[in-house]
Amino acid sequence: MKQSVILLLILIMAGPLSAFAATLQNRDSQAYNLQIQESGRPYSSQYQVIENAQVDICFNGCEMTLLSTGQTVRVNPKDSVVIDNGVMNVTPGH
């Protein structure tokens, strides 16, 4: 019972976070490596987005660099980022 309550609390707390994440979609048939610098964090991390995938990312906003090209974009929560033909395009969220 105690574990069920803890799991329920985690799900309730995590649910609203995804509503404020940016969406990253890779429309290409190849994977890409990104360098992600999250806002307010002193370190960056590498991230791989596989071919034809869509994920929620950058809950507090971030700067994304496509390592294969060096292209860098600034992403806010609720924005949509699409990788198409090796180019990142950002659509602002509402």
VENNOR-V445488 format. One record per helix or strand. SS is the DSSP state (~ for helix, > for strand). FROM is the first residue (numbers start at 1). LEN is the number of residues. Records with the same first field share a line. If there is no record, write none. Layout:
SS=FROM-LEN ; FROM-LEN
//
This chain:
~=2-18
>=22-5 ; 32-7 ; 45-5 ; 54-4 ; 62-5 ; 72-4 ; 80-5 ; 87-5
//
